[in-house]
Amino acid sequence: MLSVESLHSGYTGIDVLKGVSLAVADNAIIGVLGPNGAGKTALLRAISGLNPVRGGRISFAGTDISRASPDAVVRHGVIQVPQGRMLFGSMTVRENLELGAYLQTDGTAIEQRLSLVHELFPVLRERSGLEAAYLSGGEQQMLALGRALMGNPRLLLLDEPSLGLAPKVFDTILERVRAIHAGGASILIAEQNARKVLRMAHHCYVLENGAVAFDGPASELLHDPRIEKTYLGAGH
């Protein structure tokens, strides 16, 4: 589905990513692990068309999207839930959700997607008329996920969804992510919380200093001594 080959990208003239390669198969959950500054956000932003690609190639479903605009990437079905959620705080929950369906012109289809989102996140129906700024952190993350779902993603990119959330709330979010995956979307999740990602993903890549240090089946990496001490210590 998604193929990233020898990717070089960054925010300015300096590359943060230095030859990153990875793949996401159909109906897969893929994890990207690493500390702050490893390049996780830069990777997702490059895939989304938000950061320039200066070398290598990104393809999705056989189409080169290396230099596609963010709008074009979304039209292909690749939708990101950004770090920090990036909601419109002064707009209502429903208005934020409707923005996620901005490419959809069929009102009936929009209502069907909204019903699906409400089924996954009942609290968003209850808070429908409330401004997004007044939601709790967990509710805001649910809204960010719901907004992405309104676009009917084929591949969902999640950037640090645990940020600012209590462990039990993050567990709830991950349960919903599993449900989204069961509904047919592939998942690429970038996280510092290695243990929880390794327990849900099929395959994981470990980034260090803008490059893939190593990768493998998540079930094997969970017990890999190369990352156990660094990434699976107390608090992870």
C-alpha positions as CSV (number, residue, x, y, z in Angstrom):
1,M,0.0,0.0,0.0
2,L,2.6,2.6,1.2
3,S,6.2,2.4,0.2
4,V,8.9,4.9,1.4
5,E,12.2,4.5,-0.3
6,S,15.5,6.2,0.8
7,L,13.6,9.3,2.0
8,H,15.4,12.5,2.6
9,S,13.3,15.3,4.0
10,G,13.2,18.0,6.7
11,Y,11.8,21.4,7.7
12,T,14.4,23.8,6.3
13,G,17.4,23.2,4.2
14,I,18.7,20.5,6.5
15,D,17.5,16.9,6.2
16,V,16.0,15.4,9.3
17,L,15.3,12.2,7.5
18,K,18.4,10.6,6.0
19,G,17.5,7.7,3.8
20,V,14.5,6.3,5.6
21,S,12.8,3.3,4.0
22,L,9.6,1.5,5.2
23,A,6.5,-0.2,4.0
24,V,2.9,-0.5,5.1
25,A,0.9,-3.4,3.6
26,D,-2.8,-3.5,3.1
27,N,-4.7,-3.9,6.4
28,A,-1.5,-3.6,8.5
29,I,-0.7,-1.8,11.7
30,I,2.8,-0.5,11.5
31,G,4.6,1.3,14.3
32,V,7.4,3.9,14.1
33,L,9.3,4.2,17.4
34,G,12.0,6.5,18.6
35,P,12.8,9.3,21.1
36,N,12.1,13.0,20.5
37,G,14.1,14.3,17.6
38,A,14.4,10.9,15.9
39,G,12.4,12.0,12.9
40,K,8.9,10.5,13.6
41,T,6.9,13.6,13.0
42,A,9.1,14.6,10.0
43,L,8.4,11.2,8.4
44,L,4.6,11.6,8.8
45,R,4.7,15.2,7.6
46,A,6.7,14.1,4.5
47,I,4.2,11.4,3.7
48,S,1.3,13.9,4.1
49,G,2.9,16.4,1.7
50,L,3.6,18.9,4.5
51,N,7.4,18.6,4.4
52,P,9.4,18.7,1.1
53,V,10.9,15.5,-0.2
54,R,14.5,16.2,-1.3
55,G,15.5,12.6,-2.1
56,G,14.0,9.2,-2.4
57,R,10.4,8.3,-3.2
58,I,7.0,7.9,-1.5
59,S,4.4,5.8,-3.3
60,F,0.8,4.9,-2.3
61,A,-1.2,2.2,-4.0
62,G,1.3,2.3,-6.9
63,T,1.2,6.1,-7.4
64,D,4.2,8.4,-6.7
65,I,3.1,11.0,-4.1
66,S,6.6,12.2,-3.3
67,R,5.8,15.8,-4.4
68,A,2.0,15.7,-4.1
69,S,0.2,18.5,-2.3
70,P,-1.4,17.8,1.1
71,D,-4.8,18.1,-0.5
72,A,-3.8,15.5,-3.2
73,V,-2.5,13.1,-0.6
74,V,-5.8,13.3,1.3
75,R,-7.6,12.6,-2.0
76,H,-5.6,9.4,-2.3
77,G,-7.0,8.4,1.1
78,V,-3.9,9.1,3.3
79,I,-5.1,11.1,6.3
80,Q,-3.1,12.3,9.3
81,V,-4.1,12.9,12.9
82,P,-1.3,15.4,13.8
83,Q,0.6,15.7,17.0
84,G,-1.3,18.0,19.4
85,R,-4.6,17.2,17.5
86,M,-4.8,20.7,15.9
87,L,-8.5,21.1,16.3
88,F,-10.5,24.3,15.7
89,G,-11.2,25.2,19.3
90,S,-13.8,27.9,18.7
91,M,-15.8,25.6,16.4
92,T,-18.2,22.9,17.7
93,V,-17.5,19.2,17.8
94,R,-19.9,18.7,14.8
95,E,-18.3,21.5,12.8
96,N,-14.9,20.0,13.3
97,L,-16.2,16.7,12.1
98,E,-17.8,18.2,9.1
99,L,-14.5,19.8,8.1
100,G,-13.0,16.3,7.9
101,A,-15.4,15.5,5.1
102,Y,-14.6,18.6,3.1
103,L,-13.9,16.6,0.0
104,Q,-17.3,14.8,0.2
105,T,-20.2,16.5,-1.7
106,D,-22.8,13.8,-1.0
107,G,-24.8,14.9,2.1
108,T,-26.1,11.4,2.7
109,A,-22.6,10.0,2.6
110,I,-21.5,12.6,5.1
111,E,-24.3,11.6,7.5
112,Q,-23.3,8.0,7.1
113,R,-19.7,8.8,8.1
114,L,-21.0,10.9,11.0
115,S,-23.0,8.0,12.2
116,L,-20.0,5.7,12.1
117,V,-17.9,8.2,14.0
118,H,-20.7,8.5,16.7
119,E,-20.8,4.8,16.9
120,L,-17.1,4.6,17.7
121,F,-17.1,7.7,19.9
122,P,-20.6,8.2,21.5
123,V,-19.2,11.1,23.6
124,L,-18.9,13.1,20.4
125,R,-22.6,12.8,19.7
126,E,-23.2,14.0,23.3
127,R,-20.8,16.9,22.9
128,S,-21.9,17.7,19.3
129,G,-22.8,21.4,20.0
130,L,-19.9,22.1,22.4
131,E,-16.9,24.1,21.3
132,A,-13.9,21.8,20.9
133,A,-11.8,23.9,23.2
134,Y,-13.9,22.7,26.1
135,L,-13.4,19.0,25.6
136,S,-11.0,17.0,27.8
137,G,-7.7,15.9,26.4
138,G,-9.1,12.4,25.7
139,E,-12.2,13.7,24.1
140,Q,-10.1,16.0,21.9
141,Q,-8.1,13.1,20.7
142,M,-11.3,11.2,19.9
143,L,-12.5,14.2,18.0
144,A,-9.2,14.4,16.0
145,L,-9.6,10.7,15.2
146,G,-13.2,11.2,14.3
147,R,-12.4,14.1,12.0
148,A,-9.9,12.0,10.2
149,L,-12.4,9.2,9.8
150,M,-14.9,11.6,8.2
151,G,-12.5,11.6,5.2
152,N,-12.8,7.8,4.8
153,P,-9.1,7.0,5.1
154,R,-7.4,4.1,3.4
155,L,-4.3,4.8,5.5
156,L,-4.5,6.6,8.8
157,L,-1.3,8.3,10.1
158,L,-1.2,8.8,13.9
159,D,1.5,11.2,15.3
160,E,2.1,10.7,19.0
161,P,-1.6,10.0,20.0
162,S,-0.6,9.4,23.6
163,L,0.6,13.1,24.0
164,G,-0.9,14.6,27.2
165,L,-3.1,11.6,27.9
166,A,-3.4,9.5,31.0
167,P,-2.4,5.8,30.4
168,K,-6.0,4.5,30.8
169,V,-7.3,7.2,28.4
170,F,-4.6,6.2,25.8
171,D,-5.7,2.6,26.2
172,T,-9.2,3.6,25.2
173,I,-7.9,5.5,22.2
174,L,-5.9,2.4,21.1
175,E,-9.0,0.3,21.4
176,R,-10.7,2.6,19.0
177,V,-7.7,2.5,16.7
178,R,-8.0,-1.3,16.6
179,A,-11.7,-0.9,15.7
180,I,-10.8,1.5,12.9
181,H,-8.2,-1.0,11.6
182,A,-10.9,-3.8,11.8
183,G,-13.0,-1.6,9.6
184,G,-10.5,-1.8,6.8
185,A,-8.0,1.1,7.3
186,S,-4.3,0.5,7.5
187,I,-2.5,2.3,10.4
188,L,0.9,3.9,10.6
189,I,1.4,5.1,14.2
190,A,4.4,7.1,15.4
191,E,4.9,6.9,19.2
192,Q,7.3,7.1,22.1
193,N,5.1,4.7,24.1
194,A,6.9,1.7,22.7
195,R,5.4,-1.1,24.7
196,K,1.8,-0.4,23.8
197,V,2.6,0.0,20.1
198,L,4.6,-3.2,20.0
199,R,1.6,-5.0,21.5
200,M,-0.8,-3.9,18.8
201,A,1.4,-3.5,15.7
202,H,2.3,-6.2,13.1
203,H,5.7,-4.7,12.4
204,C,7.8,-1.8,13.8
205,Y,10.6,0.5,12.7
206,V,12.9,2.1,15.2
207,L,14.2,5.5,14.2
208,E,17.4,7.0,15.5
209,N,18.9,10.3,14.3
210,G,16.7,10.4,11.2
211,A,17.4,6.9,10.0
212,V,16.0,3.4,10.6
213,A,18.2,1.8,13.2
214,F,16.4,-1.6,12.8
215,D,13.0,-3.1,12.3
216,G,11.1,-6.3,12.6
217,P,7.9,-8.1,13.6
218,A,6.5,-6.3,16.7
219,S,6.2,-9.5,18.6
220,E,9.9,-10.1,18.3
221,L,11.0,-6.5,19.0
222,L,9.0,-6.6,22.2
223,H,11.7,-8.9,23.6
224,D,14.6,-7.5,21.6
225,P,17.5,-6.6,23.9
226,R,18.6,-3.8,21.5
227,I,15.5,-1.8,22.5
228,E,14.3,-3.3,25.7
229,K,16.5,-1.1,28.0
230,T,16.2,2.1,26.0
231,Y,12.5,2.0,24.9
232,L,10.8,-0.4,27.4
233,G,12.1,0.9,30.7
234,A,10.0,2.3,33.5
235,G,7.1,4.4,32.4
236,H,6.8,2.7,29.0
